[in-house]
Amino acid sequence: MYLPSATESAVQRENTTNKEVHRKNKEKQKQDNCMATVDQKVTIDCPWSIYSTIIALTFCIPFNAKHSLLSAGKRKYVQVCVQNLSELCFQLSHNSLKNSADCADLQLVPLNPESQQVIYSKQSIFFVWELKWTKELPLSLQCLFSVSFCPATSEEQSLTLKPFTYEFQVENFFTLYHVKTEIFPPLGAEYCKTGSLCSLEVSITRLVDLSEVDRDEALTESD
């Protein structure tokens, strides 16, 4: 999407007559927004002139998405995080997650509200689906996330924008470790109380042997 430049003050407008200052201001604006940008040039030809007018446009990618696989006991979930990178507020609706392989034995059950959600500037919103399968989990899962969006301001809600899509692949569904924690009261006490020193017991049980790749990554992360 294309975002016009913000209104400048009179002093800044005088300074922008210098092309070098204008270029530095534009670079600084990109750094402040921390948005992924795509630069394009449009050439306008007029039949009454022999000259062409070149206009530079900077298109900003409003969202960034990332995914993660969550596990709680024998239940598994796919989580998609959508981050608003722009200075605008958007209204999100009609979120969906589809399996590209279209496996009949696997279902993605949404746990998200069906109502519209407003995502503010620099805010992140999480969407979660539970994985349910009847036979066995596939070796990999090809996912396509999609969500419709429009500016939250009433004047711009009439804009027709294509849905934001994010495609990713999930592998290694096996749960490697089971983690259990428990807090115990001090010796001779029945309950935990504020100010008293209690003990925390953490139990980590390996359920599946690590593959060679996972073993290398585990050793690297432990360093």
C-alpha angles and dihedrals in degrees: 000000000000118000116195117227117268120258112272129215122247093259092049090047090057091049093051089066084082106078093210092056090046091052092050091048090052092050091048090050090054091050092049093051093047088206130145107247137194118203119212135174125216122200117208118198122196120201091218095055136057091212128085124219117222118203121191116216128188116205117200126209103228099200141042121198135194133172139212137186115233127196131195112176107304093341121094132195137191114217125195120193118202116195123195107225097178133081091243131088118235136196114228124204143155098033116183141171119203133186108232091205090058094218111189093205093058127069131188107209112196118227095185129110114261093218123094118273130208116222113198129209113295090001126132126216124195127215121194133195127184118226115227122180135175103201119011134332115255120247091248138009122217108206133189116194119196134178131172118228141180134172111283093225113099093230093060101037090097091068114114110223130173115248118265110249132194123186122197143155128232121203138170101043093179118117105231101185138027114210122198127177132188134177119215127198120239119281111285093016125107099204139029112255134190111269095020122115110245131181126241118208119198121190120192117187123185110224101179131030113252118250120231092260094048091045091055092048092048091052091048093049093047090060 
